[in-house]
């Protein structure tokens, strides 16, 4: 196994772990942390691509993804805290105001 | 790149184990600590993949800002982060997702190897900066309004769900005329 294949399989494995965690949890903060793991896996794949193809633009894109992750965490945590205001032990399935 | 194979293997193992810890920890405070370890191990992986600027950004933005934000929220939780009992359908969905990704993993490994890395003479900080301010200039500049909108949105979401909205005007009660009681 080469080093590139190792990093590729790690990124896929991290994405799978994050996806399973996001589906598993009912706690909004725990769910958001699993989504962060998925974002990190995608970023690792971008950096691996930059390394394999030798593109500096891909590394810059990875930096922009980091900033996107920060904005996503801010909005997600504000939503989670709004859920906590309603019930002390919240359930993400109950937040269905946007259902048509 | 095979000279860094053993450190890469170590970093990948730590990243996977800490990701499992994030997902399987029963209390959110432990999950946040595992998330910190996960982000630091990913920074090490980025450094090993000769992307030092992304590694520094990961430590600064992820470990320094996002994980600390998670820690703040977890410590502010009213119930200490108690979670409802996991339902069986959720466990099934999680197993299906993990199984699907395992199939993708096997296919990607069997399908063909990743081409070996090219020489890295021009992947320094200067090259990344030139890409950031050249072809990616619009995306880079748009992150500033994105962050501003995120801040404003967080405040709006917080205020809207407040139990007693302070901005709504209170009905002004007419002052009742005081009754004059004459004491004899």
Contacts between the chains, C-beta under 8 A, distances in Angstrom:
chain1	res1	chain2	res2	distance
A	2	B	1	7.5
A	2	B	2	7.0
A	2	B	113	6.2
A	2	B	114	7.0
A	2	B	116	6.9
A	3	B	1	4.5
A	3	B	2	5.9
A	3	B	4	6.6
A	3	B	5	4.9
A	3	B	8	5.3
A	4	B	1	6.8
A	4	B	113	7.3
A	4	B	114	3.7
A	4	B	115	7.5
A	4	B	116	6.6
A	4	B	117	6.6
A	5	B	109	6.2
A	5	B	113	5.8
A	5	B	114	5.6
A	6	B	5	7.3
A	6	B	8	6.0
A	6	B	9	6.4
A	6	B	12	6.0
A	7	B	8	6.5
A	7	B	12	6.8
A	7	B	45	7.1
A	7	B	49	6.9
A	8	B	108	6.3
A	8	B	109	7.8
A	8	B	114	5.5
A	9	B	105	5.6
A	9	B	108	7.2
A	9	B	109	6.0
A	10	B	12	4.0
A	10	B	15	6.3
A	10	B	16	6.3
A	10	B	45	7.8
A	12	B	101	6.2
A	12	B	104	6.0
A	12	B	105	4.5
A	12	B	108	6.3
A	13	B	16	5.7
A	13	B	101	7.3
A	13	B	105	6.3
A	14	B	15	6.4
A	14	B	16	6.6
A	14	B	19	5.3
A	15	B	101	6.1
A	16	B	97	6.8
A	16	B	98	5.1
A	16	B	100	7.7
A	16	B	101	2.9
A	16	B	102	6.5
A	16	B	104	7.9
A	16	B	105	7.2
A	17	B	16	7.1
A	17	B	19	4.5
A	17	B	20	5.9
A	17	B	22	8.0
A	17	B	23	5.7
A	17	B	98	7.2
A	18	B	19	6.7
A	18	B	23	7.3
A	19	B	97	4.4
A	19	B	98	7.3
A	19	B	101	6.4
A	20	B	23	6.4
A	20	B	94	4.0
A	20	B	95	7.3
A	20	B	97	4.9
A	20	B	98	4.2
A	20	B	101	7.9
A	21	B	22	6.7
A	21	B	23	3.3
A	21	B	24	7.9
A	21	B	94	7.2
A	23	B	90	6.3
A	23	B	93	4.4
A	23	B	94	4.5
A	23	B	97	5.4
A	24	B	23	6.8
A	24	B	86	6.6
A	24	B	90	5.5
A	24	B	91	6.7
A	24	B	93	7.7
A	24	B	94	4.1
A	25	B	23	7.9
A	25	B	83	7.0
A	25	B	86	7.9
A	25	B	90	7.8
A	26	B	83	6.0
A	26	B	84	5.1
A	26	B	86	7.0
A	26	B	87	7.8
A	26	B	90	7.1
A	27	B	28	6.6
A	27	B	81	6.8
A	27	B	83	4.2
A	27	B	84	7.8
A	29	B	28	5.2
A	29	B	70	7.0
A	29	B	73	6.1
A	29	B	74	6.2
A	29	B	77	7.2
A	29	B	81	6.9
A	30	B	28	5.7
A	30	B	31	5.8
A	30	B	81	8.0
A	30	B	83	6.8
A	32	B	70	7.6
A	33	B	22	5.3
A	33	B	28	7.6
A	33	B	31	5.3
A	33	B	32	7.0
A	33	B	35	5.4
A	33	B	70	6.5
A	34	B	22	6.7
A	34	B	23	5.7
A	36	B	35	6.5
A	36	B	66	6.9
A	37	B	19	4.9
A	37	B	22	5.7
A	37	B	23	7.2
A	37	B	35	7.6
A	37	B	38	6.6
A	40	B	38	6.8
A	40	B	39	6.9
A	40	B	42	5.4
A	40	B	62	7.7
A	43	B	42	7.5
A	43	B	54	7.7
A	43	B	58	7.9
A	44	B	15	7.9
A	44	B	42	6.2
A	44	B	45	6.4
A	44	B	46	7.7
A	47	B	45	7.9
A	47	B	46	5.5
A	47	B	49	5.3
A	47	B	51	4.9
A	47	B	54	5.7
A	48	B	49	6.4
A	48	B	114	7.5
A	50	B	49	7.9
A	50	B	51	6.4
A	50	B	123	7.2
A	51	B	1	7.7
A	51	B	49	4.8
A	51	B	50	6.5
A	51	B	51	7.0
A	51	B	117	5.1
A	51	B	120	7.4
A	51	B	123	7.8
A	52	B	114	6.0
A	52	B	115	5.8
A	52	B	116	7.5
A	52	B	117	5.4
A	52	B	118	7.2
A	53	B	118	7.0
A	54	B	117	7.6
A	54	B	118	4.0
A	54	B	119	7.3
A	54	B	120	6.9
A	54	B	122	7.3
A	54	B	123	6.7
A	55	B	131	7.9
A	56	B	122	6.8
A	56	B	123	5.7
A	56	B	127	3.8
A	56	B	128	5.1
A	56	B	130	7.0
A	56	B	131	4.5
A	57	B	131	4.0
A	57	B	135	5.6
A	57	B	136	6.2
A	59	B	51	5.2
A	59	B	53	6.5
A	59	B	54	5.7
A	59	B	123	6.9
A	59	B	128	4.8
A	59	B	131	7.2
A	60	B	128	5.2
A	60	B	129	7.9
A	60	B	131	4.2
A	60	B	132	4.2
A	60	B	136	5.1
A	60	B	140	7.6
A	61	B	136	6.7
A	61	B	139	7.8
A	62	B	46	8.0
A	62	B	51	7.1
A	62	B	54	4.8
A	62	B	57	7.9
A	63	B	53	6.9
A	63	B	54	6.1
A	63	B	57	5.2
A	63	B	128	7.4
A	63	B	132	6.9
A	64	B	136	6.9
A	64	B	139	5.5
A	64	B	140	6.5
A	64	B	143	6.2
A	66	B	54	7.6
A	66	B	57	5.2
A	66	B	58	6.6
A	66	B	61	4.8
A	66	B	62	6.6
A	67	B	61	7.0
A	67	B	143	4.6
A	67	B	146	7.3
A	67	B	147	6.9
A	68	B	143	7.5
A	68	B	146	7.3
A	69	B	61	7.6
A	69	B	62	7.1
A	69	B	66	6.5
A	70	B	61	5.8
A	70	B	65	6.0
A	70	B	66	5.8
A	70	B	147	7.2
A	70	B	150	7.9
A	71	B	146	5.4
A	71	B	147	5.8
A	71	B	149	7.9
A	71	B	150	4.0
A	73	B	66	4.8
A	73	B	69	6.0
A	73	B	70	7.2
A	74	B	69	7.2
A	74	B	150	4.7
A	74	B	151	6.9
A	74	B	153	7.9
A	74	B	154	5.1
A	75	B	150	5.6
A	75	B	153	5.6
A	75	B	154	6.1
A	75	B	157	7.4
A	77	B	69	6.3
A	77	B	70	7.2
A	77	B	73	5.0
A	77	B	154	7.6
A	78	B	153	7.1
A	78	B	154	3.8
A	78	B	155	7.9
A	78	B	157	4.4
A	78	B	158	5.6
A	79	B	157	6.0
A	80	B	73	6.8
A	81	B	73	6.6
A	81	B	76	7.5
A	81	B	158	6.6
A	82	B	157	5.4
A	82	B	158	6.6
A	82	B	160	7.5
A	82	B	161	4.0
A	84	B	77	6.4
A	84	B	78	6.2
A	85	B	161	5.1
A	85	B	162	7.4
A	85	B	163	7.0
A	86	B	161	7.1
A	88	B	78	5.1
A	88	B	79	4.6
A	89	B	79	5.3
A	89	B	82	5.3
A	89	B	83	7.3
A	89	B	84	6.1
A	91	B	84	5.6
